[in-house]
Amino acid sequence: MSQSSQPAPGPIALFAAHPTAANLLLALMLVCGLFAVNQINRQFFPDFGIDFVTVIIEWPGASAEDIDNNIVQAVEPAVRFLGGVDSVNS
């Protein structure tokens, strides 16, 4: 005497037999999705910080004294007093 074992019905068979259950599950998923949309943290332009900035100014053929007098003395004060600048190296 052999017993035939039938596998348990899967979710597709369950929803085919009970179409109202499938509609209720769909409605529940839609409501949860609409609730989740309001809870998601989203930004179009995310915040980020810049740790350091490098400024390179080239002057071919200039002496160190010319660069110090004409470039460093002009750029350094302008950069030093920007908001959030901790240190300036020249």
Secondary structure by P-SEA (a helix, b strand, c coil): cbbbbbccccaaaaaaacaaaaaaaaaaaaaaaaaaaaacccccbbbbbbcbbbbbbbbccccaaaaaaccccccaaaaaaccccccccc
